[in-house]
Every structure is written in structure tokens, then in C-alpha cells.
Amino acid sequence: MAKSLSGVWIKSMGRLMKKQQTQVNKAVKSLLAPPKPRARRAAPRTAPSPLAPLLPWPRAAKPAAATRRKASRAAAPVRSARGSITAQDVRRAANQPQAPAFPYQMPARGSWTRGVFEPADTGVGPQRDMHYWLYWPANAPATRRPLVVMLHGCGQTATEFAQGTRMNELAQRKGFAVLYPQQSVSVETSRCWRWYDEDNQLGGGDTRTIRDLIASLQAERAVDPARIYVAGISAGAAMAQILALRNPSMIAAVGMHSGPVFGTADSASSAFAVMQHGDAVRSERALVPIAKAAGGPISMPAMLIHGDCDKVVRSVNLMQVARQFSWINGLEGDAVHPVLRDFPPRVRGAHPRHGYRTLSYLAGGKPRLVVCQVTGLEHAWSGGVGGLRFNSAAGPDASLMLWNFFARQRRSKAVREVVAAA
């Protein structure tokens, strides 16, 4: 019995040792074999531009090897009037650490007035006082002045917005006045215009207060009623759009820099969702009450500027706002042929700028809608004062672009009367 058990044990040990030897041989063979080439992972596909469904912008062709070598050499620092600037510096111009605001220095010429507007009790609803600043250029002629209403963004004051955009300096050169209403910290601690409130969207609240402020300024100053324009950034851009759409007989044109799509949010949380993702479904329905209030589609010239690297109000909003204004201005259909222009970046000279593209819809020989997407720009005023919050020192100069667009727009007396009576 003991002999048979020992025989079984010896056989089992032999099989175990043979199995172990086989595993050792496999391991040695795998170590000595040449390594297999790793499979190359496919390069991630570039996400299509959110403007692609609206703007027929051609894709850039892949550069040849010689072109890539030339581009790499061009990326080396180049000398300019302000020192060494590279293309990377231009792309990062909007991403510098934000310095605290510094005191605003008014241009040497013109008047810079601070005031408090006290709206009259109309019985429609409660209205609060609103602080504002007004810049009036020097050497005012006998003719009436155009007026640009500028609405700041969250975290800004009216004076900081004036300084960052350099709009007063431009106003002195071009001869127009600038009005800067300011949101109160008692309404919103970050001075955000509450563009998502239903009362504001329907033309009440701050929208009505700003409108009444403009009307009182018309009565006191030589303001041209045919040339009143409104512009803003971020939440200010959203309020500018509401003010323009709710008061088409007063506002001749609107400019939106980095603004969210209209009429798709009704709370702070939904406003944040719209800023990040837009809302293609509700953005179309939002214009129905506007058209009903005006008795049909209205004409509201608009210029839209947005950075494609904006992470606060993502550029999907630009596409949807552009669609809204194309419908408002009757620019849809096969008969409309927008004009595309491509502007390359500029790294040499004293004024570097981002590359950008514009798509202009013309009507009657004048631009009715201009859509501008700036490459590499984040949530900042393009061509503003570097070092100030929400300003990019690199161009293009958004203030000048907006004024050049505004200067070609007028509300005729007949149009103002027809819209006001509707």
C-alpha cells in the first residue's frame, strides 16, 4: 500500500515539475523575443465649429511639411515696438492673471459726469434708482450727437468698463456720446444684470429703467433720436439685446460681445446652463412674443463678437444668437448671400491681434448682421486694456468694430413712428 502511494506521489510531482518547466520556457521565450510594435492610436477628431451649421466657413487645408517648418520658424520671437512677441503671446493675451482695477483716467478732453437716475412712478411696477456715468465729447457741434449705451458685465463697474474698452477715447475722436448705466450690488452682489428674470425679458425692471434713462437724457441733451445704439459684454450683452428687441423704435442697432442666447433662461441655474450649452430648441420659440409685441418681424441691425475659446459663455451661443437675428432681420432664404472675410493673426508691430472671421449679411447696401468669431479669445473684451479684468490686450479692436458698424445704421423717423405705433 505504501509502495503504491509513493508511486502515485512521484508521478504527480513529475507532472507538476513538467508543467512548471513549460511555463518557465514560455516566459524565457517571451523575454528573448523582439517587442511587438505598439498599435498607433487614431488621433482624436477635431470637434466641428459650433458655427458650422450657420456659417459656411471652409476648413483650413492641412499644411505641407515645408509650410509647417516655416510656421515653426515664424513662431520664434520677433522684435516689435513693444518688445519680443510671438504668436503664442497673441493667443495668451486674454489669459493673463487679472489685476485689480485701477482708477479711471478720463480723456483730457470732454466731460465725464456721474449721476443718479430717479424714475418716475408709472404705477406699472416698482422701479429703483440707477447710477450712471456719461461721457460727452468736447467741442460739441450744433447738430445732435449719436449715443452709445454701454452695459458692463458681471464683476465690473461702469467706470472699469469705460476704461477697459477705451470707448470714451474713441467717442472723443468720432464725436459721439457714451452712457454707462451701472447695476447695483443691492440687486446682484456681483453687479450682474439679471437678464434671465422674466420681468426684464418682458421689458420691465432694469430694461424699463434703462429705457427711461435714455429718454430723460434725450430731453436734457442734444441726442440724435435716430442714432441711439446699445452694446455690452456677457450679461451686459444679454441686457443690450433685450433692450433693443423690446424698444426697436428707440434703438437703431445693437452690439453683443460674448453674450448668451436670448429668451432661454428663467433662473440663475438655467442661465448658467444656457451659457455653457445654449438652447437650440427654446431659442427659436423665444422670438414669438417679440414678433407679437411688434406686430410682426422687426428690423434690428446687430453685430455679434465672440471668442472661440470662451469657457464662460461658450461660442455655441454665438451660433444661436446669429440665427435669432437672421430671423429678426428677415435674412433667411436662398436669396441671402452673406459675405465672408478671413483676417489672419498679426504678431508683428505695436498692435498684435488674434485671427478672426466675419460673416456679413447685407441689406440695402448696408450690413444688417455681422457675426465675428475671434480665434483664441477667451471671455474678454477684444482689444481692451491689458491688466484689467475681462479685457484682452490683443486685437481686433472690438470698440472700433462696433462703432464702425453703428455709424452705418439709422432709425428713420418713419420707421420709429411705425414701430412705436405697432
C-alpha positions as CSV (number, residue, x, y, z in Angstrom):
1,M,0.0,0.0,0.0
2,A,2.8,2.3,0.9
3,K,4.6,1.5,-2.3
4,S,1.6,2.2,-4.5
5,L,1.0,5.6,-2.7
6,S,4.6,6.6,-3.1
7,G,4.4,5.7,-6.8
8,V,1.3,8.0,-7.3
9,W,3.1,10.8,-5.4
10,I,6.2,10.5,-7.7
11,K,4.1,10.6,-10.8
12,S,2.1,13.6,-9.7
13,M,5.3,15.5,-8.8
14,G,6.7,14.7,-12.2
15,R,3.6,16.1,-14.0
16,L,3.8,19.3,-11.8
17,M,7.5,19.8,-12.5
18,K,6.9,19.3,-16.2
19,K,4.1,21.9,-16.2
20,Q,6.3,24.4,-14.3
21,Q,9.2,23.8,-16.8
22,T,6.8,24.6,-19.7
23,Q,5.8,27.9,-18.1
24,V,9.4,28.8,-17.5
25,N,10.2,28.1,-21.1
26,K,7.4,30.3,-22.3
27,A,8.5,33.1,-20.0
28,V,12.1,32.9,-21.3
29,K,10.9,32.9,-24.9
30,S,8.7,35.9,-24.4
31,L,11.6,37.8,-22.8
32,L,14.0,37.0,-25.6
33,A,11.5,37.7,-28.4
34,P,11.7,41.2,-30.0
35,P,9.0,43.6,-28.8
36,K,5.9,43.9,-30.9
37,P,5.2,47.3,-32.3
38,R,2.5,49.2,-30.4
39,A,-0.7,49.9,-32.4
40,R,-0.9,53.6,-33.1
41,R,-4.0,55.2,-31.6
42,A,-6.1,57.2,-34.0
43,A,-5.8,60.9,-33.5
44,P,-8.9,62.4,-31.8
45,R,-11.2,64.0,-34.3
46,T,-11.4,67.8,-34.0
47,A,-14.8,68.9,-32.9
48,P,-16.6,70.8,-35.6
49,S,-17.0,74.6,-35.0
50,P,-20.4,75.4,-33.4
51,L,-20.8,77.9,-36.2
52,A,-20.5,75.3,-38.9
53,P,-24.3,74.8,-39.4
54,L,-24.8,78.6,-39.8
55,L,-21.6,79.9,-41.3
56,P,-20.2,78.4,-44.5
57,W,-16.6,78.7,-43.4
58,P,-14.2,76.4,-45.3
59,R,-11.9,74.1,-43.3
60,A,-8.3,75.0,-43.4
61,A,-6.2,72.7,-45.6
62,K,-3.5,70.6,-43.8
63,P,-0.2,72.5,-44.3
64,A,2.6,70.8,-46.2
65,A,5.8,69.8,-44.3
66,A,7.7,72.8,-45.7
67,T,4.9,75.1,-44.6
68,R,4.9,73.6,-41.1
69,R,8.7,74.2,-40.9
70,K,8.2,77.7,-42.0
71,A,5.5,78.2,-39.4
72,S,7.7,76.8,-36.6
73,R,10.4,79.3,-37.5
74,A,7.9,82.1,-37.6
75,A,6.9,81.2,-34.0
76,A,10.3,82.3,-32.8
77,P,10.3,85.6,-31.0
78,V,10.2,88.6,-33.3
79,R,11.1,92.2,-32.4
80,S,8.4,94.8,-32.3
81,A,7.9,98.3,-30.9
82,R,6.9,96.8,-27.6
83,G,9.5,94.1,-27.4
84,S,9.5,90.4,-28.2
85,I,6.1,89.0,-29.3
86,T,5.3,85.6,-30.6
87,A,2.1,84.1,-32.0
88,Q,1.7,82.2,-28.7
89,D,1.8,85.6,-26.9
90,V,-1.1,86.7,-29.0
91,R,-3.2,83.6,-28.2
92,R,-2.5,84.0,-24.5
93,A,-3.2,87.7,-24.4
94,A,-6.7,87.2,-23.0
95,N,-5.5,84.6,-20.4
96,Q,-3.2,86.7,-18.3
97,P,-3.8,86.9,-14.5
98,Q,-6.4,89.5,-13.9
99,A,-5.1,92.5,-12.0
100,P,-7.4,94.6,-9.8
101,A,-9.0,97.6,-11.5
102,F,-7.0,100.9,-11.3
103,P,-8.6,104.4,-11.1
104,Y,-10.0,105.5,-14.3
105,Q,-8.3,108.4,-16.0
106,M,-10.7,110.4,-18.1
107,P,-9.5,111.6,-21.5
108,A,-8.0,115.0,-21.4
109,R,-11.0,116.4,-23.4
110,G,-14.7,116.0,-22.9
111,S,-16.8,115.8,-19.8
112,W,-17.2,112.8,-17.5
113,T,-20.3,113.1,-15.4
114,R,-21.7,110.8,-12.7
115,G,-25.5,110.9,-12.0
116,V,-28.3,109.0,-10.3
117,F,-31.5,108.5,-12.3
118,E,-34.7,108.5,-10.3
119,P,-37.5,107.0,-12.5
120,A,-41.0,108.4,-12.2
121,D,-43.7,106.3,-10.6
122,T,-45.7,105.0,-13.5
123,G,-47.7,102.6,-11.5
124,V,-46.6,99.7,-13.7
125,G,-44.3,98.2,-11.1
126,P,-41.6,99.2,-8.7
127,Q,-38.5,100.9,-10.2
128,R,-35.3,101.7,-8.4
129,D,-32.8,104.5,-8.8
130,M,-29.9,103.7,-11.1
131,H,-26.4,105.2,-11.0
132,Y,-24.8,106.0,-14.4
133,W,-21.8,107.8,-15.9
134,L,-22.0,109.9,-19.1
135,Y,-19.2,110.9,-21.4
136,W,-19.8,113.9,-23.6
137,P,-17.1,114.7,-26.2
138,A,-15.6,118.2,-26.3
139,N,-16.4,120.9,-28.9
140,A,-20.0,119.7,-29.3
141,P,-21.4,121.0,-32.6
142,A,-24.9,122.4,-33.0
143,T,-26.1,119.1,-34.5
144,R,-27.3,116.3,-32.3
145,R,-24.9,113.7,-31.1
146,P,-25.1,109.9,-31.6
147,L,-25.4,108.0,-28.3
148,V,-23.9,104.6,-27.5
149,V,-25.2,102.9,-24.3
150,M,-22.6,100.5,-22.8
151,L,-23.7,97.8,-20.4
152,H,-20.9,96.2,-18.3
153,G,-20.6,92.5,-17.4
154,C,-20.6,90.7,-14.1
155,G,-17.8,91.7,-11.7
156,Q,-17.4,95.1,-13.4
157,T,-18.3,98.6,-12.7
158,A,-19.3,101.2,-15.2
159,T,-16.0,103.1,-14.9
160,E,-14.0,99.9,-15.2
161,F,-15.9,99.0,-18.4
162,A,-15.3,102.5,-19.8
163,Q,-11.6,102.2,-19.1
164,G,-11.2,98.7,-20.4
165,T,-13.0,99.3,-23.7
166,R,-11.4,102.8,-24.3
167,M,-14.8,103.8,-25.6
168,N,-14.6,107.3,-24.3
169,E,-11.3,107.9,-26.2
170,L,-13.0,106.6,-29.3
171,A,-16.0,108.8,-28.7
172,Q,-13.8,111.9,-28.5
173,R,-12.3,111.1,-31.8
174,K,-15.5,110.2,-33.6
175,G,-17.9,112.7,-31.9
176,F,-20.5,110.5,-30.1
177,A,-21.6,110.4,-26.5
178,V,-21.5,107.3,-24.3
179,L,-23.8,106.4,-21.5
180,Y,-22.8,103.8,-18.8
181,P,-25.7,102.5,-16.6
182,Q,-24.4,100.6,-13.6
183,Q,-26.1,97.6,-11.9
184,S,-26.4,97.9,-8.1
185,V,-24.8,95.5,-5.6
186,S,-28.1,95.6,-3.7
187,V,-29.7,93.9,-6.7
188,E,-26.9,91.5,-7.5
189,T,-23.7,91.2,-5.4
190,S,-21.5,90.8,-8.5
191,R,-23.3,93.6,-10.3
192,C,-24.7,91.1,-12.9
193,W,-27.6,92.3,-15.0
194,R,-30.4,89.8,-14.3
195,W,-31.1,89.1,-18.0
196,Y,-32.8,85.9,-17.2
197,D,-35.6,87.5,-15.0
198,E,-39.0,87.4,-16.7
199,D,-39.7,91.0,-15.8
200,N,-36.5,92.2,-17.6
201,Q,-37.2,90.0,-20.6
202,L,-40.7,91.4,-20.9
203,G,-39.3,94.9,-21.0
204,G,-39.9,95.8,-17.3
205,G,-37.5,96.0,-14.4
206,D,-34.0,97.2,-15.3
207,T,-34.9,97.2,-19.0
208,R,-37.6,99.8,-18.5
209,T,-35.3,101.8,-16.2
210,I,-32.5,102.0,-18.8
211,R,-35.0,102.9,-21.4
212,D,-36.4,105.7,-19.3
213,L,-32.9,106.9,-18.5
214,I,-32.1,107.2,-22.2
215,A,-35.4,109.1,-22.8
216,S,-34.6,111.5,-20.0
217,L,-31.1,112.1,-21.5
218,Q,-32.7,112.8,-24.9
219,A,-34.8,115.5,-23.2
220,E,-31.8,117.1,-21.5
221,R,-29.1,116.8,-24.1
222,A,-28.7,117.1,-27.8
223,V,-29.0,113.4,-28.6
224,D,-29.9,112.3,-32.1
225,P,-33.0,110.1,-31.7
226,A,-32.2,108.3,-35.0
227,R,-28.7,107.3,-33.8
228,I,-29.0,105.6,-30.4
229,Y,-27.1,102.3,-30.1
230,V,-26.6,99.8,-27.3
231,A,-23.7,97.3,-26.7
232,G,-22.5,95.2,-23.8
233,I,-20.4,92.2,-22.8
234,S,-21.6,88.9,-21.2
235,A,-24.6,89.7,-19.0
236,G,-24.5,93.3,-20.3
237,A,-24.7,91.9,-23.9
238,A,-27.8,89.9,-22.9
239,M,-29.4,93.0,-21.5
240,A,-28.4,95.0,-24.6
241,Q,-30.2,92.5,-26.7
242,I,-33.4,92.6,-24.6
243,L,-33.3,96.5,-24.5
244,A,-33.0,96.6,-28.3
245,L,-35.7,94.0,-29.1
246,R,-38.2,95.5,-26.6
247,N,-37.6,99.0,-27.8
248,P,-37.0,98.9,-31.6
249,S,-38.4,102.4,-32.1
250,M,-35.6,103.8,-29.8
251,I,-32.6,101.6,-30.5
252,A,-31.1,101.8,-34.0
253,A,-28.6,98.9,-33.6
254,V,-27.2,96.5,-31.0
255,G,-23.7,95.1,-30.4
256,M,-23.2,91.9,-28.3
257,H,-19.7,90.8,-27.1
258,S,-19.6,87.3,-25.6
259,G,-23.4,87.2,-25.0
260,P,-25.8,84.3,-24.3
261,V,-28.7,83.4,-26.5
262,F,-32.0,85.3,-25.8
263,G,-35.1,84.1,-24.0
264,T,-33.9,80.6,-23.0
265,A,-33.3,81.0,-19.2
266,D,-35.7,81.9,-16.4
267,S,-33.4,81.5,-13.3
268,A,-29.7,81.8,-12.3
269,S,-29.2,78.0,-12.7
270,S,-30.8,77.8,-16.1
271,A,-28.8,80.9,-17.2
272,F,-25.6,79.0,-16.3
273,A,-26.7,76.0,-18.3
274,V,-27.5,78.2,-21.3
275,M,-24.1,80.0,-21.1
276,Q,-22.4,76.5,-21.2
277,H,-24.6,74.7,-23.8
278,G,-27.0,77.2,-25.4
279,D,-30.6,76.1,-26.1
280,A,-31.4,75.5,-29.8
281,V,-35.0,74.5,-29.1
282,R,-36.2,77.4,-27.0
283,S,-34.1,80.0,-28.8
284,E,-36.5,79.8,-31.8
285,R,-39.6,80.0,-29.7
286,A,-38.3,82.9,-27.7
287,L,-38.8,85.3,-30.6
288,V,-42.5,84.6,-31.0
289,P,-43.6,87.1,-28.2
290,I,-41.2,89.7,-29.6
291,A,-42.8,89.4,-33.0
292,K,-46.3,89.5,-31.5
293,A,-45.5,92.6,-29.4
294,A,-44.2,94.4,-32.5
295,G,-46.9,93.1,-34.8
296,G,-44.5,91.0,-36.9
297,P,-40.8,90.6,-37.5
298,I,-38.8,93.7,-36.7
299,S,-35.6,95.1,-38.1
300,M,-32.7,95.3,-35.6
301,P,-29.2,95.5,-37.1
302,A,-26.7,93.6,-34.9
303,M,-23.0,92.9,-34.6
304,L,-22.0,89.8,-32.6
305,I,-18.4,89.3,-31.4
306,H,-17.4,86.1,-29.6
307,G,-14.1,84.3,-28.8
308,D,-13.9,80.6,-29.8
309,C,-12.1,79.8,-26.5
310,D,-14.7,81.4,-24.3
311,K,-15.4,79.0,-21.4
312,V,-17.8,81.3,-19.5
313,V,-20.3,81.9,-22.3
314,R,-19.4,79.2,-24.9
315,S,-19.4,80.1,-28.6
316,V,-22.4,77.8,-29.3
317,N,-24.3,80.8,-28.1
318,L,-22.9,82.9,-31.0
319,M,-24.4,80.5,-33.5
320,Q,-27.8,80.6,-31.9
321,V,-27.9,84.4,-31.3
322,A,-26.9,84.8,-35.0
323,R,-29.8,82.6,-36.0
324,Q,-32.1,84.7,-33.9
325,F,-31.0,87.9,-35.5
326,S,-31.1,86.5,-39.0
327,W,-34.8,85.7,-38.4
328,I,-35.5,89.1,-36.8
329,N,-34.0,90.9,-39.8
330,G,-35.6,88.7,-42.5
331,L,-32.2,87.4,-43.7
332,E,-33.2,83.7,-44.2
333,G,-33.6,82.1,-47.5
334,D,-31.7,81.3,-50.7
335,A,-31.7,84.9,-51.8
336,V,-29.4,85.9,-48.9
337,H,-25.7,85.6,-49.7
338,P,-23.5,86.6,-46.8
339,V,-20.0,87.9,-47.3
340,L,-17.2,86.0,-45.7
341,R,-13.9,87.7,-44.7
342,D,-10.9,86.0,-43.1
343,F,-8.3,88.1,-41.2
344,P,-5.1,86.3,-40.2
345,P,-3.4,86.9,-36.8
346,R,-0.8,89.7,-36.6
347,V,2.2,89.2,-34.4
348,R,4.4,92.0,-35.6
349,G,4.2,95.6,-34.8
350,A,2.9,97.5,-31.8
351,H,-0.7,96.2,-32.0
352,P,-0.8,92.4,-32.2
353,R,-4.2,90.7,-32.8
354,H,-5.9,87.4,-32.9
355,G,-7.0,86.0,-36.2
356,Y,-10.7,86.3,-36.8
357,R,-13.5,85.8,-39.3
358,T,-16.6,87.8,-40.1
359,L,-19.7,86.9,-41.9
360,S,-21.8,89.9,-43.0
361,Y,-25.4,89.9,-44.2
362,L,-26.2,92.9,-46.3
363,A,-29.5,94.7,-46.9
364,G,-29.8,97.8,-49.0
365,G,-26.1,98.0,-49.4
366,K,-25.5,98.2,-45.6
367,P,-24.5,95.4,-43.2
368,R,-27.6,94.3,-41.3
369,L,-26.0,91.4,-39.4
370,V,-22.2,90.9,-38.8
371,V,-21.0,87.8,-37.0
372,C,-17.4,87.8,-35.8
373,Q,-15.6,84.9,-34.2
374,V,-12.2,85.6,-32.8
375,T,-9.7,82.7,-32.7
376,G,-8.0,82.1,-29.3
377,L,-10.0,84.8,-27.4
378,E,-11.5,83.8,-24.1
379,H,-14.2,85.7,-22.1
380,A,-12.7,89.2,-22.5
381,W,-13.3,92.4,-24.5
382,S,-11.1,92.1,-27.6
383,G,-8.5,94.8,-28.0
384,G,-9.2,96.2,-24.5
385,V,-6.8,97.4,-21.8
386,G,-4.4,94.6,-20.7
387,G,-4.3,94.0,-16.9
388,L,-8.0,94.9,-16.4
389,R,-10.5,92.1,-15.7
390,F,-12.2,90.7,-18.7
391,N,-10.1,92.6,-21.2
392,S,-7.7,91.2,-23.8
393,A,-4.9,93.5,-25.0
394,A,-4.7,91.6,-28.3
395,G,-7.0,92.8,-31.1
396,P,-9.1,93.1,-33.1
397,D,-10.4,96.3,-31.6
398,A,-14.0,95.5,-30.6
399,S,-14.9,99.1,-29.7
400,L,-13.8,100.4,-33.1
401,M,-15.5,97.5,-35.0
402,L,-18.8,98.2,-33.1
403,W,-18.7,101.9,-33.8
404,N,-17.9,101.4,-37.5
405,F,-21.0,99.2,-37.6
406,F,-23.2,101.6,-35.7
407,A,-22.1,104.6,-37.8
408,R,-23.9,103.0,-40.8
409,Q,-27.2,102.4,-39.0
410,R,-30.0,104.9,-38.6
411,R,-33.6,104.8,-37.5
412,S,-35.6,106.9,-39.8
413,K,-38.5,109.0,-38.4
414,A,-41.0,107.0,-40.4
415,V,-39.7,103.7,-39.0
416,R,-39.6,105.0,-35.5
417,E,-43.2,106.1,-35.7
418,V,-44.4,102.8,-37.4
419,V,-42.7,100.6,-34.8
420,A,-43.8,102.8,-31.9
421,A,-47.5,102.6,-33.1
422,A,-47.4,98.8,-33.6
